[in-house]
Amino acid sequence: MSREIPYKIYLEESEMPKQWYNLRADMKNKPAPLLNPETLQPITFEELSGIFCEELAKQELNETDTHIDIPEEIQKFYKMYRPAPLVRAYCLEEKLGTPAKIYYKFEGNNTSGSHKLNSAIAQAYYAKKQGLKGVTTETGAGQWGTALSMACSYFDLDCQVYMVKVSYEQKPFRREVMRTYGASVTPSPSETTKVGRQILEEHPGTNGSLGCAISEAVEKAVSTEGYRYVLGSVLNQVLLHQSIIGMETKAALDKYEIVPDIVIGCAGGGSNLGGLISPFMGEKIRGERDYQIIAVEPASCPSMTRGTYAYDYCDTGRVCPLQKMYTLGSGFMPSPNHAGGLRYHGMSSTLSQLYADGLMEARSVEQSAVFDAATQFARVEGILPAPESAHAIRVALDEALKCKETGEEKTIVFGLTGTGYFDMFAYEKFNDGKMTDYIPTDEEIAASCAKLPKIN
């Protein structure tokens, strides 16, 4: 006899994951190695540990251990806001009139308002354990910067954040939350770094990008004694920490013998998507079960759907290691859309390899359609979603409506990465009918990709 499925599924403390899952260990085709930007040779642990904490550098290069223990202190911290609920969207299903069953993993139950805290606390822990004074980072929409400022406050570490200029201006209250937790916040590109001044000279009046902010944060870290750089997305170490999302989701579904047909996540650099899909993708790679896995990105910054799969710099200033990924070119300047966390020119090397191998799909969606979905969701499910999350909502709605047409009773799971209460400037634009959809032309993308480094 099957158990009655509750509206919200929570795991018991004893059911919580005690290890992160390293998807790369199960991948048949491993992601290409990071390259040293000077020698263009695979980067070594010694070189990487000059930028990142030593333990994080080890995790970045580890593609053999399928599971890595979560330190007890991080497990204790997770208990403050985890497990995150897996919610059945009954109201949304009824409103759509779909036979599909829709579930979402809600990661907004913490002050940072997003999933980013899962990796922030891990990175701050390893920095403190190494005896560092502080860390530097970039942030787009501000969720990562907020999460890191919270984590650094917990471990008494200095936190210096370079925030993409357009988000810095659009989201002053997000900035103030970071400052409340003791972080310093600088709009990027800025005059405080050599690379920032160079970018401003080459792109006067630019609204900035994650690539710009990364360059500044790395320069600041490597030039300041006792500091290291930490990153909220893209890297393998981040996807490792974020696997807690997918593992909780999988455990909650298994608890009630629910098998999803479709798993959907928004995609910028890859932290949420990689974390959510990791155990499902692992089963798919091992041939144990099949899933339709969909990455959703903004049409204004379509790295997977329109980019080139090649080695490229991870930052605009070309000071970071090179990564083989789907990219629009490190010099690509996205339009100032309102999903700041998705305004990155490239995609995680792990996710890029999975996409190249045909193990998942990618779709791009326009901004106005995203906010239409966000509004529909907010009105019937009672949560105001972050613009980034709303990309996944858009495609979840589309798939549910397809089921309405065909009569298929598919089970859809998507990641609700966080809340949008600091994104009211964007919602105001949508509500006033002033939101625009900018899509880069083929010529713009080709011009940017033509500047990709020439690597055999």
C-alpha positions as CSV (number, residue, x, y, z in Angstrom):
1,M,0.0,0.0,0.0
2,S,1.5,3.3,-1.1
3,R,2.0,6.1,1.5
4,E,-0.1,9.3,1.3
5,I,2.1,12.0,-0.2
6,P,2.2,15.2,1.8
7,Y,1.9,18.7,0.2
8,K,5.4,19.5,1.3
9,I,8.0,16.7,1.6
10,Y,10.7,17.1,4.2
11,L,13.5,14.7,5.1
12,E,14.1,13.7,8.7
13,E,17.4,14.6,10.2
14,S,18.5,11.0,9.9
15,E,17.7,11.0,6.2
16,M,19.9,14.1,5.4
17,P,22.8,13.5,3.1
18,K,26.2,13.3,4.9
19,Q,28.2,13.4,1.7
20,W,28.3,15.5,-1.4
21,Y,28.0,13.7,-4.7
22,N,30.8,14.2,-7.3
23,L,29.1,13.6,-10.6
24,R,32.4,13.8,-12.6
25,A,33.5,10.5,-11.1
26,D,30.6,8.8,-12.9
27,M,31.0,10.6,-16.2
28,K,32.3,8.5,-19.1
29,N,33.6,11.6,-20.8
30,K,35.3,13.8,-18.2
31,P,35.3,17.6,-18.5
32,A,38.4,18.9,-20.2
33,P,41.0,20.2,-17.7
34,L,41.4,23.8,-16.7
35,L,44.4,25.5,-18.4
36,N,47.0,27.9,-16.9
37,P,46.4,31.2,-18.7
38,E,50.1,31.8,-19.2
39,T,51.4,28.3,-20.2
40,L,48.1,27.0,-21.6
41,Q,49.0,23.7,-19.9
42,P,46.6,21.8,-17.6
43,I,46.6,23.7,-14.3
44,T,48.3,22.0,-11.3
45,F,47.2,21.9,-7.7
46,E,50.0,24.2,-6.7
47,E,48.9,26.8,-9.3
48,L,45.3,26.5,-8.4
49,S,45.9,26.8,-4.7
50,G,47.4,30.2,-5.2
51,I,43.9,31.4,-6.2
52,F,41.6,29.1,-4.2
53,C,41.8,27.5,-0.7
54,E,43.9,24.3,-0.8
55,E,41.0,22.0,0.1
56,L,38.8,23.7,-2.6
57,A,41.6,23.3,-5.1
58,K,41.7,19.5,-4.3
59,Q,37.9,19.3,-4.8
60,E,38.2,21.2,-8.1
61,L,40.6,18.6,-9.5
62,N,39.0,15.5,-8.0
63,E,37.2,13.4,-10.6
64,T,37.7,10.0,-9.0
65,D,35.8,10.0,-5.7
66,T,32.0,9.7,-6.2
67,H,31.3,10.9,-2.7
68,I,33.0,13.4,-0.4
69,D,32.2,13.7,3.3
70,I,30.5,16.9,4.4
71,P,32.5,18.2,7.4
72,E,30.5,18.1,10.6
73,E,30.6,21.8,11.2
74,I,29.0,22.4,7.7
75,Q,26.4,19.7,8.5
76,K,25.5,21.6,11.6
77,F,25.2,24.9,9.7
78,Y,23.0,23.2,7.1
79,K,20.6,22.3,9.9
80,M,19.7,26.0,10.3
81,Y,17.8,26.0,7.0
82,R,17.9,22.5,5.6
83,P,16.3,20.2,4.6
84,A,14.6,22.4,2.0
85,P,11.1,21.4,1.1
86,L,10.0,19.6,-2.0
87,V,6.6,21.1,-2.7
88,R,3.8,19.7,-4.9
89,A,2.4,22.6,-6.9
90,Y,-1.3,21.5,-6.6
91,C,-2.7,25.1,-7.0
92,L,-0.6,25.6,-10.2
93,E,-1.6,22.3,-11.6
94,E,-5.3,23.1,-11.0
95,K,-4.9,26.6,-12.6
96,L,-3.3,25.2,-15.7
97,G,-5.8,22.3,-16.0
98,T,-2.9,19.9,-16.6
99,P,-2.7,16.2,-15.8
100,A,1.0,16.7,-15.1
101,K,2.3,16.5,-11.5
102,I,4.5,19.5,-10.7
103,Y,7.1,19.6,-7.9
104,Y,9.6,22.3,-7.0
105,K,12.6,22.2,-4.7
106,F,12.4,25.5,-2.8
107,E,15.8,26.9,-1.8
108,G,14.7,30.3,-0.5
109,N,14.3,29.5,3.2
110,N,17.3,31.4,4.4
111,T,18.2,35.1,4.6
112,S,20.3,35.0,1.5
113,G,17.1,34.0,-0.3
114,S,18.7,31.4,-2.5
115,H,20.6,28.1,-2.9
116,K,23.9,29.9,-2.8
117,L,24.4,29.4,0.9
118,N,25.0,25.7,0.3
119,S,28.4,26.4,-1.2
120,A,29.2,29.7,0.5
121,I,29.3,28.1,4.0
122,A,31.6,25.3,2.6
123,Q,34.0,27.7,1.0
124,A,34.1,30.0,4.1
125,Y,34.7,26.9,6.3
126,Y,37.7,25.8,4.3
127,A,39.1,29.4,4.2
128,K,38.9,29.6,8.0
129,K,40.4,26.2,8.4
130,Q,43.4,27.3,6.3
131,G,43.9,30.3,8.5
132,L,43.1,33.0,6.0
133,K,42.1,36.6,6.8
134,G,39.4,36.9,4.2
135,V,38.1,36.2,0.7
136,T,37.1,38.1,-2.4
137,T,34.3,37.3,-4.8
138,E,32.0,38.6,-7.5
139,T,28.2,38.6,-7.5
140,G,25.6,39.2,-10.2
141,A,22.1,39.5,-8.8
142,G,23.5,39.6,-5.3
143,Q,22.4,36.2,-4.0
144,W,25.9,34.8,-3.9
145,G,27.4,37.9,-2.4
146,T,24.7,37.9,0.3
147,A,25.2,34.2,1.0
148,L,29.0,34.6,1.2
149,S,28.7,37.6,3.5
150,M,26.6,35.5,5.9
151,A,29.0,32.6,5.8
152,C,32.0,34.9,6.4
153,S,30.3,36.6,9.3
154,Y,29.7,33.2,10.8
155,F,33.4,32.4,10.6
156,D,34.7,35.9,11.3
157,L,36.3,36.3,7.9
158,D,36.6,39.5,5.9
159,C,34.5,39.5,2.8
160,Q,35.1,41.8,-0.2
161,V,32.4,41.6,-2.9
162,Y,32.6,43.0,-6.5
163,M,29.0,43.4,-7.6
164,V,28.0,43.7,-11.3
165,K,27.3,47.4,-11.7
166,V,23.8,47.1,-13.2
167,S,22.7,44.9,-10.2
168,Y,24.5,47.2,-7.8
169,E,22.3,50.1,-9.0
170,Q,19.1,48.1,-9.5
171,K,19.3,46.3,-6.1
172,P,20.5,48.6,-3.4
173,F,18.8,46.7,-0.7
174,R,20.6,43.5,-1.6
175,R,23.8,45.4,-1.3
176,E,22.8,46.6,2.2
177,V,22.1,43.1,3.4
178,M,25.7,42.2,2.4
179,R,27.0,45.3,4.3
180,T,24.8,44.4,7.3
181,Y,26.7,41.1,7.5
182,G,30.0,43.0,7.3
183,A,31.0,42.7,3.7
184,S,32.4,45.6,1.6
185,V,30.6,45.9,-1.8
186,T,32.1,47.6,-4.9
187,P,30.3,48.1,-8.2
188,S,32.1,46.4,-11.1
189,P,33.9,47.3,-13.2
190,S,35.6,49.8,-10.9
191,E,38.7,52.0,-10.6
192,T,40.0,49.9,-7.6
193,T,41.8,47.3,-9.7
194,K,44.1,47.4,-12.7
195,V,41.8,45.1,-14.7
196,G,38.7,47.2,-13.8
197,R,40.3,50.3,-15.1
198,Q,41.3,48.5,-18.3
199,I,37.7,47.3,-18.8
200,L,36.3,50.7,-18.3
201,E,38.8,52.1,-20.8
202,E,37.8,49.5,-23.4
203,H,34.0,49.6,-22.6
204,P,33.2,53.1,-21.3
205,G,29.8,53.3,-19.7
206,T,29.5,49.5,-19.5
207,N,26.9,48.0,-17.1
208,G,29.4,45.3,-16.3
209,S,29.1,41.5,-16.3
210,L,30.0,38.6,-14.1
211,G,33.1,38.1,-16.2
212,C,34.3,41.7,-15.3
213,A,33.5,41.2,-11.6
214,I,35.4,37.9,-11.5
215,S,38.5,39.5,-13.0
216,E,38.5,42.2,-10.3
217,A,37.9,39.8,-7.5
218,V,40.7,37.5,-8.6
219,E,43.2,40.4,-8.9
220,K,42.3,41.6,-5.5
221,A,42.7,38.2,-3.9
222,V,46.1,37.3,-5.5
223,S,47.5,40.7,-4.7
224,T,46.4,40.7,-1.0
225,E,48.2,38.6,1.6
226,G,46.1,36.1,3.5
227,Y,43.2,36.2,1.0
228,R,41.8,33.8,-1.6
229,Y,39.2,34.0,-4.3
230,V,35.9,32.1,-4.0
231,L,33.3,31.7,-6.7
232,G,29.6,31.0,-6.5
233,S,29.0,29.1,-9.7
234,V,30.7,27.5,-12.8
235,L,33.4,25.6,-10.9
236,N,33.4,21.9,-10.2
237,Q,33.8,22.5,-6.4
238,V,30.6,24.6,-6.4
239,L,28.6,22.0,-8.3
240,L,29.9,19.5,-5.7
241,H,28.6,21.5,-2.8
242,Q,25.3,22.2,-4.5
243,S,24.7,18.5,-5.0
244,I,23.0,18.7,-1.6
245,I,20.0,20.1,-3.6
246,G,19.7,17.1,-5.9
247,M,20.4,14.5,-3.3
248,E,17.7,15.9,-1.0
249,T,15.3,16.1,-3.9
250,K,16.0,12.5,-5.0
251,A,15.7,11.2,-1.4
252,A,12.4,13.0,-0.9
253,L,11.0,11.5,-4.2
254,D,12.3,8.0,-3.4
255,K,10.7,8.2,0.0
256,Y,7.3,8.2,-1.7
257,E,8.2,6.2,-4.7
258,I,7.9,9.2,-7.1
259,V,9.8,9.0,-10.3
260,P,10.1,12.3,-12.3
261,D,10.0,12.3,-16.1
262,I,11.4,15.8,-16.5
263,V,13.9,17.7,-14.3
264,I,14.3,21.4,-15.1
265,G,16.8,24.1,-13.8
266,C,17.8,27.6,-14.7
267,A,21.3,27.9,-16.1
268,G,23.8,30.8,-15.8
269,G,27.1,29.4,-14.7
270,G,25.6,26.1,-13.6
271,S,25.5,26.0,-9.8
272,N,21.8,25.4,-9.3
273,L,21.3,23.3,-12.4
274,G,24.4,21.2,-11.7
275,G,23.4,20.6,-8.1
276,L,19.7,19.8,-8.8
277,I,20.3,17.3,-11.6
278,S,23.4,15.6,-10.2
279,P,21.9,12.3,-8.8
280,F,19.4,12.1,-11.7
281,M,22.2,12.5,-14.2
282,G,24.3,10.0,-12.4
283,E,21.5,7.4,-12.8
284,K,21.2,8.3,-16.4
285,I,24.9,8.0,-17.1
286,R,25.0,4.6,-15.3
287,G,22.1,3.4,-17.3
288,E,19.9,2.8,-14.3
289,R,17.1,5.2,-15.3
290,D,16.3,7.8,-18.0
291,Y,15.2,11.4,-17.4
292,Q,14.5,14.4,-19.7
293,I,16.8,17.0,-18.2
294,I,16.4,20.6,-19.4
295,A,18.7,23.6,-18.8
296,V,17.0,27.0,-19.2
297,E,19.0,30.2,-20.0
298,P,18.1,33.8,-20.9
299,A,17.7,34.6,-24.6
300,S,19.9,37.6,-24.0
301,C,22.8,35.5,-22.8
302,P,22.4,32.1,-24.6
303,S,25.8,30.4,-24.0
304,M,24.6,26.9,-24.5
305,T,22.0,27.3,-27.2
306,R,24.0,29.7,-29.4
307,G,27.5,29.7,-28.0
308,T,30.7,27.8,-29.2
309,Y,32.1,24.8,-27.4
310,A,35.7,25.8,-26.9
311,Y,38.4,26.8,-24.5
312,D,37.8,30.3,-23.2
313,Y,38.8,32.5,-20.3
314,C,36.4,32.4,-17.4
315,D,36.6,36.2,-16.9
316,T,36.6,39.3,-19.1
317,G,40.1,40.4,-17.9
318,R,41.6,37.1,-19.0
319,V,43.4,36.5,-15.7
320,C,41.6,33.3,-14.6
321,P,42.3,29.8,-15.9
322,L,40.8,28.8,-19.2
323,Q,37.9,26.3,-19.3
324,K,36.4,24.3,-22.1
325,M,32.8,25.3,-22.1
326,Y,29.9,26.6,-24.2
327,T,30.8,30.3,-24.4
328,L,29.8,33.5,-26.1
329,G,33.3,34.8,-25.7
330,S,34.8,36.3,-22.5
331,G,34.4,39.8,-23.9
332,F,30.7,39.4,-24.5
333,M,28.7,42.0,-22.7
334,P,25.2,40.8,-22.0
335,S,22.3,43.3,-22.1
336,P,21.2,44.5,-18.6
337,N,18.4,42.0,-18.2
338,H,16.9,41.5,-14.8
339,A,18.3,38.0,-14.1
340,G,21.7,39.2,-13.0
341,G,22.7,35.7,-11.8
342,L,22.4,34.4,-15.4
343,R,24.5,37.1,-17.1
344,Y,27.6,35.0,-17.6
345,H,29.3,34.4,-20.9
346,G,30.0,30.7,-20.4
347,M,28.8,27.5,-18.7
348,S,30.3,25.0,-16.3
349,S,32.7,22.7,-18.0
350,T,30.9,19.7,-16.4
351,L,27.5,20.8,-17.7
352,S,29.0,21.7,-21.1
353,Q,30.4,18.2,-21.5
354,L,27.0,16.7,-20.5
355,Y,25.3,18.9,-23.1
356,A,27.9,18.1,-25.8
357,D,27.3,14.4,-25.1
358,G,23.6,14.8,-25.6
359,L,22.6,13.9,-22.0
360,M,20.5,17.0,-21.5
361,E,18.7,19.7,-23.5
362,A,19.0,23.5,-23.4
363,R,16.4,26.1,-24.1
364,S,16.6,29.9,-24.1
365,V,13.6,32.1,-23.1
366,E,12.9,35.8,-23.4
367,Q,12.7,38.0,-20.4
368,S,9.0,39.1,-20.8
369,A,7.9,35.4,-21.0
370,V,9.9,34.7,-17.9
371,F,8.2,37.4,-15.9
372,D,4.8,36.3,-17.2
373,A,5.6,32.8,-15.8
374,A,6.9,34.3,-12.5
375,T,3.7,36.3,-12.1
376,Q,1.5,33.3,-12.8
377,F,3.4,31.3,-10.2
378,A,3.3,34.0,-7.6
379,R,-0.4,34.4,-7.9
380,V,-1.3,30.8,-7.4
381,E,1.6,29.3,-5.3
382,G,2.2,32.3,-3.0
383,I,6.0,32.7,-3.5
384,L,7.5,35.6,-5.5
385,P,10.3,33.8,-7.4
386,A,13.7,35.2,-8.3
387,P,14.0,36.1,-12.0
388,E,16.6,33.4,-12.4
389,S,14.3,30.8,-10.9
390,A,11.5,32.0,-13.2
391,H,13.4,30.7,-16.2
392,A,12.8,27.2,-14.9
393,I,9.2,28.0,-14.1
394,R,8.7,29.2,-17.7
395,V,9.7,25.9,-19.1
396,A,7.9,23.9,-16.4
397,L,4.7,25.7,-17.4
398,D,5.4,25.0,-21.1
399,E,5.9,21.3,-20.4
400,A,2.8,21.1,-18.2
401,L,0.7,22.7,-20.9
402,K,2.0,20.2,-23.4
403,C,0.7,17.5,-21.1
404,K,-2.6,19.2,-21.1
405,E,-2.7,19.0,-24.9
406,T,-1.6,15.3,-25.1
407,G,-3.2,14.0,-21.9
408,E,0.1,12.7,-20.6
409,E,0.5,12.5,-16.9
410,K,4.2,13.3,-16.6
411,T,5.9,14.3,-13.4
412,I,7.9,17.5,-13.6
413,V,10.5,18.6,-11.0
414,F,12.1,22.0,-11.2
415,G,14.4,24.1,-9.0
416,L,13.0,27.2,-7.4
417,T,16.4,28.7,-6.5
418,G,15.2,31.6,-4.4
419,T,12.9,34.5,-3.8
420,G,12.6,37.7,-5.8
421,Y,11.8,40.2,-3.0
422,F,14.9,42.3,-3.9
423,D,13.9,42.3,-7.6
424,M,11.0,44.7,-7.4
425,F,12.6,47.0,-9.9
426,A,12.3,44.3,-12.5
427,Y,8.8,43.4,-11.5
428,E,7.9,47.1,-11.7
429,K,9.2,47.2,-15.3
430,F,7.1,44.2,-16.1
431,N,3.9,45.4,-14.4
432,D,4.3,48.8,-16.1
433,G,4.6,47.2,-19.5
434,K,8.1,48.6,-20.0
435,M,10.1,45.4,-20.0
436,T,12.1,44.8,-23.2
437,D,13.5,41.6,-24.8
438,Y,16.9,42.0,-26.2
439,I,18.4,39.1,-28.1
440,P,21.9,39.4,-29.4
441,T,22.3,39.1,-33.2
442,D,24.2,36.3,-34.9
443,E,26.8,38.9,-35.9
444,E,27.3,40.1,-32.3
445,I,27.9,36.6,-31.1
446,A,30.1,35.7,-34.0
447,A,32.3,38.8,-33.5
448,S,32.7,37.9,-29.8
449,C,33.5,34.3,-30.5
450,A,36.0,35.2,-33.2
451,K,38.2,36.5,-30.3
452,L,38.3,33.1,-28.6
453,P,41.8,32.0,-27.8
454,K,43.4,29.7,-30.4
455,I,44.1,26.4,-28.5
456,N,44.6,23.0,-30.2
